Amino acid sequence: MPLYEFYCPQCRKKFEELCRTALDSLPCPQCAAESKKVLSAFRAGKSSLGESIAASDGCGG
């Protein structure tokens, strides 16, 4: 299941949720206000050979 990030504008907190389907909003686990899905940042690193690696976005580049 994919991990999505959400932001609650009421309590100004980010949280992550495992979701079977792509949801645009979820109730906040702290205050139950409607939260919005946000673009997640990912971390790029280096391989053991010193080459830069990053998560694939599925575009085949």
Backbone as CSV, one residue per row, in Angstrom:
resi,resn,N_x,N_y,N_z,CA_x,CA_y,CA_z,C_x,C_y,C_z
1,MET,0.842,-1.187,0.000,0.000,0.000,0.000,0.886,1.249,0.000
2,PRO,0.514,2.243,-0.767,1.299,3.480,-0.796,1.119,4.296,0.490
3,LEU,2.147,5.032,0.837,2.133,5.925,1.982,1.927,7.342,1.461
4,TYR,0.885,8.005,1.946,0.575,9.372,1.522,0.762,10.326,2.684
5,GLU,1.132,11.583,2.391,1.247,12.638,3.394,0.037,13.546,3.300
6,PHE,-0.461,13.959,4.466,-1.600,14.864,4.550,-1.249,16.022,5.473
7,TYR,-1.898,17.176,5.246,-1.696,18.363,6.067,-3.039,18.841,6.587
8,CYS,-3.097,19.093,7.899,-4.317,19.612,8.513,-4.173,21.122,8.699
9,PRO,-5.011,21.924,8.041,-4.903,23.376,8.182,-5.373,23.873,9.550
10,GLN,-6.188,23.100,10.248,-6.702,23.539,11.544,-5.637,23.442,12.643
11,CYS,-4.995,22.287,12.761,-3.963,22.146,13.805,-2.548,22.281,13.245
12,ARG,-2.434,22.496,11.927,-1.165,22.748,11.237,-0.156,21.619,11.427
13,LYS,-0.638,20.399,11.319,0.220,19.226,11.462,0.208,18.411,10.181
14,LYS,1.336,17.756,9.897,1.413,16.797,8.803,1.344,15.403,9.405
15,PHE,0.729,14.488,8.673,0.709,13.100,9.101,0.727,12.219,7.872
16,GLU,1.135,10.969,8.068,1.217,9.997,6.981,0.169,8.922,7.188
17,GLU,-0.324,8.379,6.089,-1.349,7.341,6.159,-1.135,6.348,5.022
18,LEU,-1.207,5.067,5.352,-1.191,4.020,4.336,-2.603,3.910,3.774
19,CYS,-2.756,4.034,2.463,-4.082,4.025,1.840,-4.112,3.043,0.678
20,ARG,-5.161,2.265,0.595,-5.335,1.351,-0.541,-5.643,2.118,-1.828
21,THR,-6.364,3.238,-1.698,-6.709,4.057,-2.863,-6.162,5.466,-2.658
22,ALA,-5.994,6.187,-3.747,-5.490,7.557,-3.676,-6.616,8.474,-3.205
23,LEU,-6.513,8.943,-1.971,-7.505,9.845,-1.411,-6.976,11.272,-1.454
24,ASP,-7.875,12.234,-1.681,-7.465,13.634,-1.688,-7.545,14.268,-0.312
25,SER,-8.339,13.676,0.588,-8.468,14.218,1.933,-8.805,13.102,2.920
26,LEU,-8.474,13.353,4.182,-8.750,12.432,5.283,-9.022,13.250,6.532
27,PRO,-9.755,12.713,7.498,-9.889,13.412,8.779,-8.555,13.377,9.528
28,CYS,-8.198,14.468,10.147,-6.969,14.564,10.928,-7.081,13.653,12.153
29,PRO,-6.042,12.870,12.465,-6.096,11.990,13.626,-6.072,12.739,14.960
30,GLN,-5.642,14.018,14.961,-5.590,14.789,16.209,-6.859,15.576,16.479
31,CYS,-7.390,16.251,15.434,-8.534,17.143,15.673,-9.768,16.781,14.851
32,ALA,-9.653,15.791,13.974,-10.745,15.304,13.119,-11.186,16.286,12.027
33,ALA,-10.459,17.391,11.860,-10.770,18.318,10.767,-10.351,17.684,9.446
34,GLU,-10.931,18.142,8.356,-10.609,17.612,7.035,-9.202,18.068,6.629
35,SER,-8.353,17.129,6.282,-6.991,17.435,5.867,-6.847,17.199,4.368
36,LYS,-5.804,17.752,3.788,-5.553,17.645,2.353,-4.268,16.885,2.083
37,LYS,-4.269,16.100,1.010,-3.067,15.384,0.592,-2.055,16.394,0.066
38,VAL,-0.796,16.210,0.441,0.271,17.101,-0.007,1.306,16.295,-0.781
39,LEU,2.079,16.980,-1.583,3.148,16.358,-2.340,4.254,15.966,-1.374
40,SER,4.628,14.704,-1.380,5.654,14.202,-0.475,7.041,14.461,-1.045
41,ALA,7.955,14.803,-0.169,9.356,14.933,-0.560,10.004,13.570,-0.383
42,PHE,10.943,13.248,-1.245,11.667,11.997,-1.077,13.150,12.326,-0.964
43,ARG,13.871,11.406,-0.405,15.295,11.619,-0.194,16.086,10.913,-1.279
44,ALA,16.975,11.642,-1.900,17.888,11.061,-2.886,19.217,10.809,-2.193
45,GLY,19.875,9.752,-2.568,21.147,9.417,-1.943,22.186,9.084,-2.990
46,LYS,23.234,8.408,-2.549,24.295,7.976,-3.464,24.458,6.479,-3.326
47,SER,24.726,5.835,-4.440,24.991,4.411,-4.417,26.412,4.179,-3.910
48,SER,26.770,2.936,-3.734,28.119,2.614,-3.272,29.191,3.015,-4.292
49,LEU,28.798,3.224,-5.536,29.743,3.637,-6.577,29.846,5.151,-6.685
50,GLY,29.125,5.887,-5.815,29.187,7.328,-5.849,28.221,7.951,-6.826
51,GLU,27.385,7.126,-7.476,26.421,7.656,-8.424,25.196,8.138,-7.668
52,SER,24.604,9.200,-8.132,23.385,9.702,-7.519,22.224,8.787,-7.861
53,ILE,21.419,8.458,-6.852,20.235,7.643,-7.071,19.028,8.379,-6.517
54,ALA,17.880,8.129,-7.085,16.638,8.741,-6.623,15.511,7.768,-6.892
55,ALA,14.400,7.985,-6.192,13.230,7.133,-6.408,12.686,7.363,-7.809
56,SER,12.253,6.300,-8.445,11.691,6.407,-9.774,10.272,6.944,-9.700
57,ASP,9.922,7.813,-10.610,8.558,8.338,-10.639,7.689,7.561,-11.619
58,GLY,8.238,6.495,-12.192,7.461,5.663,-13.096,7.372,6.186,-14.510
59,CYS,8.131,7.228,-14.860,8.064,7.796,-16.203,9.060,7.158,-17.159
60,GLY,9.887,6.280,-16.667,10.818,5.570,-17.545,11.993,6.393,-18.007
61,GLY,12.383,7.429,-17.266,13.466,8.285,-17.696,14.750,7.796,-17.301
